[in-house]
Amino acid sequence: MQPDSLSIDGLAIHPTQTESSAIREHLKKLPVFSDYASEVDAVLNIMDRCRQWLPEEVGAELSNAALQYNDAIYQVISHYGARQLVTQFRSYTGLETAADVQVIAAFALANAVHALCGLAEHLIAQGQEIPALEYYQMHLYCIEDYVTGASAWLDPEASAACCEIGDLASAASRHADRKIDGVLSGIARRTELASRDRAIEGKALELVRAGTARHNLNSKLRAWQERETGASLSKVQMGEVLKRIPWLM
């Protein structure tokens, strides 16, 4: 992806020059932003930490190069390890004058921007939640796994800063894990309830065909459910299920 193509719903995103507050205000207008505010804030925080090491022109040049060659660099370091990050970055970009910590920060920033833009696409389209969160996590994992490792050969201050960025990515990915677990639990629960309601509808049809009056369905269905499962819905709950059966309306 070329740097100039990065935008969020009409807002052009420059890695080092577009302020986090402007990005957040833009995303706040989207209908489901409140459900993902913590994910957005987490990645904006990572971006701000990376930017501290990427001043002005060198930051713009490095971050644009990192965005352009992010996938290619990742392919190499995923095979040969984090120690190759700086070398491969310089090999692909031809940028030799920046400090190693700036190269690492630019790589982290590129992944944070990709994570943000991927999540923003979901906010705009309100598409599938789990794939969006997994894409978001993929780039966080890249920061967590390689930025910290690549910093081991830096001076203590720079290494500590890179480790902090890695820790922020790790915390954000764990939070996304919990959200994915919650989504999956919700899906499982909805599936379970749909299966239960289909069973009730099938039994209701059987009872009606056998001559049960509709005003007696509630009690008979609860008695059947108690026999079948060991527990039954309350009268009010069963009534709500019956209201959703089209042919009983």
Backbone as CSV, one residue per row, in Angstrom:
resi,resn,N_x,N_y,N_z,CA_x,CA_y,CA_z,C_x,C_y,C_z
1,MET,0.845,-1.193,0.000,0.000,0.000,0.000,0.883,1.245,0.000
2,GLN,0.644,2.173,-0.899,1.417,3.392,-0.948,0.941,4.350,0.140
3,PRO,1.839,5.150,0.715,1.467,6.054,1.787,0.346,6.998,1.421
4,ASP,0.352,7.518,0.189,-0.662,8.494,-0.188,-2.060,7.910,-0.226
5,SER,-2.190,6.576,-0.243,-3.511,5.954,-0.350,-4.175,5.760,1.004
6,LEU,-3.457,6.073,2.089,-4.009,5.833,3.412,-4.970,6.946,3.802
7,SER,-6.223,6.569,4.019,-7.222,7.534,4.468,-8.291,6.792,5.230
8,ILE,-9.008,7.525,6.049,-10.110,6.963,6.822,-11.347,7.788,6.532
9,ASP,-12.243,7.230,5.750,-13.514,7.885,5.455,-13.316,9.338,5.031
10,GLY,-12.356,9.550,4.129,-12.122,10.891,3.609,-11.050,11.680,4.332
11,LEU,-10.593,11.226,5.482,-9.526,11.900,6.208,-8.193,11.278,5.835
12,ALA,-7.326,12.059,5.165,-6.004,11.561,4.796,-5.165,11.375,6.056
13,ILE,-4.501,10.229,6.148,-3.694,9.910,7.326,-2.221,9.957,6.964
14,HIS,-1.507,10.907,7.549,-0.057,10.906,7.443,0.493,10.405,8.771
15,PRO,1.364,9.420,8.765,1.784,8.768,10.009,2.311,9.715,11.088
16,THR,3.098,10.712,10.685,3.702,11.577,11.700,3.062,12.952,11.794
17,GLN,2.204,13.307,10.849,1.703,14.678,10.804,0.221,14.821,11.125
18,THR,-0.554,13.766,10.966,-1.977,13.844,11.299,-2.141,13.600,12.796
19,GLU,-2.610,14.599,13.512,-2.688,14.502,14.966,-3.692,13.432,15.396
20,SER,-3.357,12.758,16.475,-4.235,11.705,16.998,-5.605,12.252,17.368
21,SER,-5.632,13.458,17.908,-6.914,14.052,18.298,-7.812,14.257,17.082
22,ALA,-7.220,14.634,15.943,-8.006,14.821,14.722,-8.552,13.486,14.220
23,ILE,-7.737,12.438,14.296,-8.193,11.111,13.877,-9.346,10.651,14.755
24,ARG,-9.192,10.826,16.069,-10.230,10.365,16.996,-11.538,11.124,16.784
25,GLU,-11.444,12.434,16.621,-12.650,13.231,16.393,-13.354,12.808,15.114
26,HIS,-12.571,12.461,14.093,-13.158,12.002,12.828,-13.886,10.677,13.027
27,LEU,-13.253,9.739,13.759,-13.855,8.421,13.974,-15.056,8.478,14.906
28,LYS,-15.078,9.466,15.799,-16.201,9.579,16.744,-17.536,9.769,16.039
29,LYS,-17.502,10.236,14.808,-18.744,10.473,14.064,-19.379,9.169,13.585
30,LEU,-18.619,8.087,13.594,-19.119,6.815,13.055,-20.057,6.145,14.051
31,PRO,-21.093,5.456,13.557,-22.163,4.941,14.431,-21.703,4.007,15.540
32,VAL,-20.713,3.143,15.281,-20.331,2.143,16.287,-19.002,2.480,16.963
33,PHE,-18.590,3.760,16.883,-17.306,4.132,17.468,-17.222,3.780,18.953
34,SER,-18.293,4.017,19.699,-18.245,3.805,21.149,-17.896,2.362,21.503
35,ASP,-18.245,1.419,20.641,-17.931,0.009,20.898,-16.442,-0.297,20.719
36,TYR,-15.732,0.582,20.030,-14.319,0.329,19.710,-13.409,1.468,20.169
37,ALA,-13.921,2.350,21.016,-13.131,3.506,21.455,-11.835,3.068,22.127
38,SER,-11.893,2.009,22.935,-10.682,1.566,23.639,-9.635,1.039,22.661
39,GLU,-10.068,0.336,21.600,-9.126,-0.157,20.592,-8.498,1.007,19.818
40,VAL,-9.321,1.982,19.457,-8.803,3.153,18.752,-7.806,3.909,19.627
41,ASP,-8.170,4.148,20.879,-7.283,4.892,21.781,-5.964,4.153,22.002
42,ALA,-6.029,2.826,22.080,-4.808,2.044,22.303,-3.829,2.220,21.157
43,VAL,-4.312,2.159,19.934,-3.403,2.259,18.790,-2.952,3.703,18.572
44,LEU,-3.794,4.677,18.882,-3.368,6.076,18.802,-2.276,6.364,19.825
45,ASN,-2.374,5.745,20.981,-1.338,5.897,22.003,-0.003,5.337,21.510
46,ILE,-0.053,4.174,20.853,1.165,3.585,20.278,1.752,4.531,19.223
47,MET,0.900,5.071,18.375,1.370,5.997,17.344,2.063,7.202,17.961
48,ASP,1.484,7.751,19.019,2.080,8.922,19.665,3.447,8.591,20.270
49,ARG,3.580,7.403,20.868,4.873,7.005,21.431,5.924,6.850,20.338
50,CYS,5.521,6.292,19.216,6.467,6.142,18.101,6.893,7.500,17.556
51,ARG,5.958,8.425,17.464,6.245,9.735,16.888,7.276,10.521,17.701
52,GLN,7.385,10.224,18.977,8.365,10.922,19.809,9.792,10.729,19.292
53,TRP,10.004,9.633,18.559,11.332,9.335,18.027,11.464,9.698,16.552
54,LEU,10.434,10.326,15.997,10.411,10.593,14.554,10.099,12.067,14.276
55,PRO,11.059,12.942,14.550,10.805,14.373,14.370,10.798,14.792,12.905
56,GLU,9.910,15.687,12.595,9.848,16.430,11.347,10.201,15.618,10.100
57,GLU,11.174,16.113,9.311,11.406,15.537,7.987,11.861,14.085,8.038
58,VAL,12.767,13.769,8.966,13.228,12.380,9.040,12.083,11.448,9.403
59,GLY,11.181,11.928,10.251,10.036,11.112,10.637,9.114,10.842,9.472
60,ALA,8.837,11.876,8.694,7.961,11.713,7.530,8.570,10.751,6.521
61,GLU,9.864,10.914,6.258,10.536,10.062,5.277,10.570,8.606,5.744
62,LEU,10.931,8.397,7.007,11.019,7.038,7.535,9.652,6.360,7.606
63,SER,8.651,7.085,8.097,7.327,6.461,8.264,6.689,6.146,6.923
64,ASN,6.878,7.011,5.937,6.355,6.713,4.596,7.029,5.478,4.006
65,ALA,8.350,5.396,4.200,9.078,4.221,3.705,8.635,2.962,4.430
66,ALA,8.404,3.088,5.737,7.955,1.935,6.523,6.593,1.443,6.056
67,LEU,5.708,2.362,5.734,4.396,1.966,5.216,4.530,1.255,3.870
68,GLN,5.377,1.781,3.029,5.511,1.227,1.681,6.111,-0.175,1.694
69,TYR,7.072,-0.419,2.587,7.794,-1.691,2.575,7.466,-2.565,3.792
70,ASN,6.398,-2.243,4.470,6.061,-2.960,5.703,5.930,-4.469,5.487
71,ASP,5.181,-4.862,4.473,4.957,-6.289,4.227,6.250,-7.008,3.860
72,ALA,7.059,-6.369,3.020,8.309,-7.006,2.586,9.265,-7.192,3.762
73,ILE,9.367,-6.180,4.615,10.237,-6.280,5.790,9.741,-7.372,6.719
74,TYR,8.422,-7.406,6.905,7.839,-8.424,7.788,8.153,-9.835,7.286
75,GLN,8.053,-10.048,5.994,8.309,-11.379,5.441,9.725,-11.862,5.777
76,VAL,10.679,-10.958,5.761,12.058,-11.339,6.061,12.249,-11.591,7.552
77,ILE,11.808,-10.636,8.392,12.078,-10.770,9.830,11.253,-11.891,10.468
78,SER,10.111,-12.220,9.865,9.338,-13.346,10.407,10.080,-14.661,10.212
79,HIS,10.984,-14.682,9.247,11.776,-15.885,8.975,13.128,-15.850,9.687
80,TYR,13.786,-14.680,9.659,15.152,-14.598,10.181,15.248,-13.968,11.572
81,GLY,14.155,-13.373,12.063,14.166,-12.844,13.420,14.261,-11.327,13.480
82,ALA,13.942,-10.800,14.675,13.848,-9.360,14.884,15.176,-8.648,14.667
83,ARG,16.292,-9.343,14.860,17.598,-8.708,14.719,17.815,-8.171,13.306
84,GLN,17.076,-8.701,12.341,17.223,-8.275,10.948,16.373,-7.056,10.603
85,LEU,15.578,-6.569,11.542,14.626,-5.504,11.210,15.332,-4.268,10.658
86,VAL,16.297,-3.757,11.389,16.966,-2.520,10.966,17.699,-2.724,9.650
87,THR,18.416,-3.821,9.519,19.166,-4.100,8.288,18.236,-4.192,7.084
88,GLN,17.142,-4.908,7.243,16.213,-5.073,6.124,15.512,-3.765,5.787
89,PHE,15.196,-2.977,6.804,14.580,-1.676,6.554,15.505,-0.825,5.690
90,ARG,16.764,-0.771,6.067,17.717,0.024,5.296,17.903,-0.552,3.888
91,SER,17.885,-1.861,3.772,18.065,-2.503,2.475,16.932,-2.154,1.523
92,TYR,15.704,-2.183,2.019,14.548,-1.917,1.170,14.395,-0.434,0.863
93,THR,14.693,0.418,1.839,14.398,1.841,1.685,15.578,2.666,1.221
94,GLY,16.804,2.171,1.438,17.986,2.944,1.092,18.257,4.097,2.037
95,LEU,17.536,4.134,3.172,17.716,5.210,4.146,18.769,4.801,5.170
96,GLU,19.940,5.423,5.109,21.079,4.987,5.917,21.406,5.922,7.081
97,THR,20.891,7.125,7.068,21.361,8.116,8.039,20.587,8.120,9.344
98,ALA,19.374,7.593,9.371,18.569,7.626,10.592,19.147,6.688,11.649
99,ALA,18.904,7.032,12.902,19.332,6.172,14.006,18.512,4.890,14.014
100,ASP,19.105,3.833,14.571,18.415,2.541,14.611,17.070,2.644,15.325
101,VAL,17.016,3.392,16.436,15.766,3.513,17.178,14.693,4.192,16.332
102,GLN,15.096,5.102,15.458,14.127,5.758,14.587,13.584,4.796,13.537
103,VAL,14.450,3.940,13.041,14.018,2.910,12.089,12.999,1.985,12.747
104,ILE,13.294,1.546,13.964,12.390,0.637,14.680,11.074,1.331,14.986
105,ALA,11.148,2.589,15.414,9.927,3.342,15.713,9.077,3.531,14.463
106,ALA,9.726,3.764,13.312,8.979,3.926,12.064,8.269,2.637,11.675
107,PHE,8.943,1.514,11.863,8.317,0.217,11.568,7.115,-0.012,12.482
108,ALA,7.267,0.301,13.768,6.152,0.152,14.711,4.998,1.074,14.333
109,LEU,5.342,2.302,13.955,4.307,3.266,13.574,3.537,2.785,12.353
110,ALA,4.235,2.234,11.377,3.561,1.733,10.167,2.552,0.648,10.526
111,ASN,2.944,-0.251,11.407,2.009,-1.306,11.815,0.833,-0.745,12.604
112,ALA,1.089,0.263,13.426,-0.005,0.881,14.171,-0.994,1.557,13.230
113,VAL,-0.479,2.226,12.198,-1.354,2.881,11.218,-2.187,1.846,10.470
114,HIS,-1.556,0.747,10.069,-2.307,-0.318,9.386,-3.391,-0.894,10.304
115,ALA,-3.061,-1.087,11.568,-4.050,-1.597,12.528,-5.231,-0.638,12.645
116,LEU,-4.932,0.644,12.742,-5.987,1.649,12.866,-6.859,1.703,11.624
117,CYS,-6.233,1.722,10.446,-7.005,1.821,9.202,-7.874,0.581,8.982
118,GLY,-7.337,-0.597,9.349,-8.136,-1.813,9.226,-9.345,-1.788,10.140
119,LEU,-9.156,-1.330,11.367,-10.278,-1.237,12.304,-11.278,-0.184,11.838
120,ALA,-10.767,0.922,11.311,-11.648,1.987,10.834,-12.543,1.511,9.699
121,GLU,-12.023,0.658,8.825,-12.848,0.111,7.746,-14.067,-0.611,8.300
122,HIS,-13.852,-1.346,9.415,-14.980,-2.033,10.044,-15.952,-1.026,10.646
123,LEU,-15.442,0.023,11.273,-16.317,1.030,11.867,-17.190,1.690,10.805
124,ILE,-16.598,1.917,9.636,-17.334,2.582,8.556,-18.376,1.645,7.949
125,ALA,-17.948,0.425,7.623,-18.829,-0.518,6.924,-19.690,-1.330,7.880
126,GLN,-19.329,-1.344,9.178,-19.996,-2.195,10.167,-20.058,-3.633,9.657
127,GLY,-18.897,-4.121,9.230,-18.803,-5.465,8.675,-18.592,-6.500,9.750
128,GLN,-17.880,-7.561,9.411,-17.691,-8.665,10.348,-16.688,-8.279,11.432
129,GLU,-17.099,-8.462,12.652,-16.317,-7.956,13.788,-15.039,-8.754,14.028
130,ILE,-15.144,-10.069,14.027,-13.976,-10.885,14.376,-12.852,-10.727,13.349
131,PRO,-13.096,-10.810,12.033,-11.995,-10.571,11.088,-11.348,-9.200,11.256
132,ALA,-12.157,-8.186,11.567,-11.598,-6.844,11.771,-10.681,-6.809,12.979
133,LEU,-11.092,-7.442,14.066,-10.265,-7.476,15.269,-9.015,-8.325,15.062
134,GLU,-9.135,-9.392,14.303,-7.970,-10.243,14.032,-6.953,-9.519,13.161
135,TYR,-7.414,-8.732,12.207,-6.496,-7.927,11.389,-5.792,-6.896,12.262
136,TYR,-6.546,-6.257,13.125,-6.011,-5.288,14.090,-4.940,-5.956,14.949
137,GLN,-5.246,-7.142,15.441,-4.300,-7.879,16.275,-3.038,-8.269,15.512
138,MET,-3.182,-8.646,14.263,-2.041,-9.099,13.471,-0.928,-8.055,13.477
139,HIS,-1.297,-6.788,13.319,-0.299,-5.725,13.301,0.211,-5.408,14.705
140,LEU,-0.629,-5.581,15.707,-0.158,-5.412,17.083,0.855,-6.495,17.439
141,TYR,0.573,-7.728,17.012,1.515,-8.825,17.260,2.869,-8.523,16.613
142,CYS,2.841,-7.916,15.431,4.083,-7.591,14.740,4.916,-6.616,15.572
143,ILE,4.263,-5.628,16.150,4.963,-4.683,17.031,5.492,-5.405,18.260
144,GLU,4.613,-6.178,18.889,4.977,-6.885,20.117,6.156,-7.840,19.896
145,ASP,6.129,-8.564,18.796,7.121,-9.617,18.562,8.467,-9.082,18.069
146,TYR,8.449,-8.043,17.235,9.679,-7.657,16.551,10.275,-6.328,17.017
147,VAL,9.445,-5.400,17.451,9.982,-4.109,17.888,10.799,-4.275,19.164
148,THR,10.267,-5.028,20.109,10.999,-5.268,21.348,12.295,-6.028,21.079
149,GLY,12.215,-7.067,20.263,13.397,-7.864,19.953,14.459,-7.088,19.216
150,ALA,14.039,-6.216,18.308,15.001,-5.444,17.520,15.727,-4.411,18.354
151,SER,15.167,-4.061,19.506,15.752,-3.005,20.335,16.815,-3.517,21.298
152,ALA,17.039,-4.822,21.325,17.948,-5.405,22.321,19.374,-4.891,22.183
153,TRP,19.739,-4.410,21.003,21.114,-3.961,20.766,21.247,-2.443,20.855
154,LEU,20.185,-1.746,21.270,20.231,-0.293,21.394,20.739,0.112,22.768
155,ASP,20.974,1.420,22.933,21.355,1.904,24.259,20.154,1.766,25.191
156,PRO,20.367,1.763,26.510,19.278,1.462,27.461,18.043,2.339,27.303
157,GLU,18.226,3.640,27.081,17.064,4.524,26.966,16.220,4.177,25.746
158,ALA,16.864,4.012,24.608,16.134,3.688,23.376,15.501,2.304,23.466
159,SER,16.241,1.359,24.038,15.705,0.007,24.182,14.470,0.007,25.076
160,ALA,14.528,0.762,26.181,13.384,0.832,27.098,12.171,1.439,26.405
161,ALA,12.403,2.453,25.559,11.296,3.081,24.839,10.648,2.094,23.874
162,CYS,11.463,1.312,23.173,10.924,0.308,22.253,10.168,-0.776,23.007
163,CYS,10.704,-1.176,24.156,10.015,-2.188,24.967,8.672,-1.671,25.459
164,GLU,8.616,-0.375,25.771,7.343,0.217,26.202,6.322,0.180,25.072
165,ILE,6.771,0.480,23.859,5.871,0.390,22.700,5.382,-1.046,22.527
166,GLY,6.310,-2.004,22.683,5.919,-3.409,22.595,4.915,-3.796,23.668
167,ASP,5.100,-3.284,24.880,4.170,-3.581,25.973,2.783,-3.005,25.690
168,LEU,2.739,-1.812,25.120,1.450,-1.214,24.765,0.725,-2.057,23.720
169,ALA,1.484,-2.549,22.756,0.890,-3.413,21.724,0.391,-4.713,22.333
170,SER,1.165,-5.272,23.262,0.760,-6.517,23.915,-0.531,-6.330,24.700
171,ALA,-0.630,-5.230,25.446,-1.842,-4.958,26.228,-3.051,-4.769,25.306
172,ALA,-2.841,-4.072,24.189,-3.937,-3.851,23.247,-4.394,-5.151,22.607
173,SER,-3.447,-6.038,22.273,-3.822,-7.314,21.650,-4.555,-8.207,22.648
174,ARG,-4.147,-8.172,23.922,-4.865,-8.964,24.937,-6.295,-8.454,25.111
175,HIS,-6.450,-7.136,25.074,-7.797,-6.567,25.166,-8.647,-7.014,23.975
176,ALA,-8.038,-7.025,22.792,-8.764,-7.496,21.602,-9.121,-8.968,21.741
177,ASP,-8.236,-9.763,22.358,-8.546,-11.178,22.613,-9.813,-11.317,23.441
178,ARG,-9.901,-10.509,24.492,-11.088,-10.582,25.359,-12.343,-10.178,24.596
179,LYS,-12.211,-9.187,23.725,-13.381,-8.770,22.943,-13.795,-9.878,21.975
180,ILE,-12.817,-10.511,21.334,-13.130,-11.624,20.424,-13.806,-12.749,21.178
181,ASP,-13.299,-13.074,22.380,-13.923,-14.117,23.192,-15.365,-13.754,23.510
182,GLY,-15.590,-12.472,23.809,-16.951,-12.030,24.109,-17.869,-12.151,22.909
183,VAL,-17.347,-11.793,21.742,-18.142,-11.913,20.514,-18.495,-13.371,20.251
184,LEU,-17.492,-14.258,20.387,-17.732,-15.677,20.154,-18.730,-16.237,21.155
185,SER,-18.631,-15.797,22.413,-19.593,-16.246,23.433,-20.992,-15.777,23.080
186,GLY,-21.081,-14.546,22.587,-22.380,-14.029,22.185,-22.972,-14.804,21.026
187,ILE,-22.111,-15.149,20.054,-22.567,-15.942,18.903,-23.061,-17.307,19.370
188,ALA,-22.272,-17.936,20.277,-22.660,-19.258,20.788,-23.981,-19.177,21.528
189,ARG,-24.149,-18.111,22.315,-25.396,-17.949,23.079,-26.588,-17.743,22.148
190,ARG,-26.393,-16.901,21.107,-27.489,-16.680,20.158,-27.840,-17.959,19.415
191,THR,-26.815,-18.754,19.089,-27.058,-20.038,18.420,-27.841,-20.978,19.326
192,GLU,-27.449,-20.990,20.601,-28.148,-21.846,21.573,-29.603,-21.429,21.726
193,LEU,-29.843,-20.130,21.808,-31.218,-19.641,21.966,-32.055,-19.915,20.718
194,ALA,-31.422,-19.769,19.545,-32.153,-20.049,18.304,-32.542,-21.519,18.242
195,SER,-31.629,-22.406,18.662,-31.921,-23.840,18.679,-33.056,-24.146,19.659
196,ARG,-33.004,-23.513,20.832,-34.074,-23.707,21.821,-35.421,-23.255,21.280
197,ASP,-35.437,-22.076,20.635,-36.694,-21.548,20.121,-37.248,-22.420,19.000
198,ARG,-36.359,-22.981,18.164,-36.828,-23.884,17.101,-37.457,-25.142,17.702
199,ALA,-36.850,-25.645,18.777,-37.412,-26.830,19.436,-38.776,-26.525,20.030
200,ILE,-38.912,-25.350,20.643,-40.214,-24.950,21.217,-41.253,-24.806,20.116
201,GLU,-40.869,-24.179,19.007,-41.812,-24.008,17.902,-42.256,-25.365,17.359
202,GLY,-41.307,-26.293,17.221,-41.666,-27.623,16.733,-42.625,-28.333,17.669
203,LYS,-42.377,-28.248,18.979,-43.271,-28.889,19.953,-44.626,-28.203,19.977
204,ALA,-44.629,-26.868,19.848,-45.893,-26.128,19.827,-46.747,-26.580,18.650
205,LEU,-46.132,-26.749,17.481,-46.863,-27.210,16.308,-47.428,-28.603,16.549
206,GLU,-46.627,-29.458,17.150,-47.082,-30.817,17.468,-48.283,-30.795,18.402
207,LEU,-48.236,-29.947,19.423,-49.336,-29.867,20.395,-50.606,-29.314,19.760
208,VAL,-50.452,-28.272,18.930,-51.626,-27.688,18.274,-52.287,-28.712,17.359
209,ARG,-51.485,-29.462,16.621,-52.037,-30.476,15.719,-52.713,-31.598,16.493
210,ALA,-52.266,-31.807,17.744,-52.879,-32.844,18.580,-54.126,-32.339,19.298
211,GLY,-54.463,-31.049,19.100,-55.701,-30.530,19.660,-55.544,-29.606,20.849
212,THR,-54.316,-29.267,21.229,-54.120,-28.369,22.371,-54.582,-26.960,22.010
213,ALA,-55.402,-26.377,22.872,-55.849,-24.999,22.655,-54.660,-24.046,22.827
214,ARG,-54.685,-22.977,22.086,-53.528,-22.082,22.107,-53.321,-21.445,23.478
215,HIS,-54.395,-21.229,24.218,-54.209,-20.609,25.532,-53.604,-21.593,26.543
216,ASN,-53.526,-22.862,26.177,-52.898,-23.863,27.058,-51.457,-24.191,26.639
217,LEU,-51.022,-23.615,25.535,-49.692,-23.961,25.021,-48.580,-23.621,26.007
218,ASN,-48.689,-22.473,26.634,-47.612,-22.010,27.504,-47.314,-23.022,28.604
219,SER,-48.335,-23.443,29.310,-48.128,-24.364,30.430,-47.665,-25.734,29.942
220,LYS,-48.241,-26.223,28.835,-47.853,-27.524,28.321,-46.400,-27.521,27.812
221,LEU,-45.998,-26.422,27.183,-44.623,-26.328,26.693,-43.628,-26.252,27.844
222,ARG,-43.981,-25.546,28.901,-43.077,-25.472,30.047,-42.953,-26.823,30.739
223,ALA,-44.054,-27.565,30.792,-43.995,-28.909,31.372,-43.140,-29.836,30.510
224,TRP,-43.318,-29.727,29.200,-42.485,-30.534,28.271,-41.011,-30.188,28.409
225,GLN,-40.713,-28.901,28.468,-39.325,-28.463,28.585,-38.689,-28.940,29.892
226,GLU,-39.462,-28.928,30.956,-38.973,-29.420,32.253,-38.618,-30.902,32.156
227,ARG,-39.471,-31.693,31.493,-39.205,-33.121,31.340,-37.967,-33.364,30.479
228,GLU,-37.817,-32.572,29.417,-36.744,-32.791,28.453,-35.380,-32.309,28.948
229,THR,-35.368,-31.181,29.644,-34.082,-30.553,29.978,-33.814,-30.432,31.472
230,GLY,-34.828,-30.671,32.289,-34.647,-30.518,33.734,-34.908,-29.118,34.223
231,ALA,-35.218,-28.198,33.339,-35.525,-26.810,33.710,-36.422,-26.224,32.630
232,SER,-37.186,-25.229,32.999,-38.080,-24.626,32.014,-38.049,-23.113,32.131
233,LEU,-38.477,-22.466,31.065,-38.624,-21.019,31.087,-39.776,-20.629,31.998
234,SER,-39.761,-19.397,32.451,-40.900,-18.892,33.206,-42.075,-18.690,32.256
235,LYS,-43.239,-18.450,32.825,-44.427,-18.224,32.007,-44.238,-17.016,31.092
236,VAL,-43.653,-15.955,31.640,-43.436,-14.742,30.848,-42.417,-15.007,29.741
237,GLN,-41.315,-15.700,30.069,-40.293,-15.997,29.063,-40.833,-16.865,27.943
238,MET,-41.614,-17.887,28.304,-42.202,-18.744,27.282,-43.171,-17.954,26.421
239,GLY,-43.896,-17.039,27.058,-44.811,-16.197,26.299,-44.087,-15.354,25.263
240,GLU,-42.897,-14.860,25.605,-42.106,-14.063,24.667,-41.646,-14.909,23.483
241,VAL,-41.263,-16.166,23.766,-40.870,-17.062,22.679,-42.051,-17.320,21.753
242,LEU,-43.217,-17.548,22.324,-44.413,-17.833,21.522,-44.807,-16.637,20.662
243,LYS,-44.550,-15.428,21.157,-44.870,-14.234,20.377,-44.038,-14.137,19.098
244,ARG,-42.875,-14.810,19.111,-41.994,-14.735,17.936,-42.296,-15.813,16.897
245,ILE,-43.279,-16.686,17.177,-43.643,-17.732,16.227,-44.674,-17.171,15.248
246,PRO,-44.329,-17.017,13.969,-45.207,-16.324,13.024,-46.613,-16.899,12.939
247,TRP,-46.731,-18.228,12.882,-48.047,-18.815,12.639,-48.932,-18.793,13.889
248,LEU,-48.407,-18.363,15.032,-49.227,-18.203,16.235,-49.731,-16.775,16.390
249,MET,-49.237,-15.870,15.562,-49.619,-14.470,15.685,-51.025,-14.221,15.137
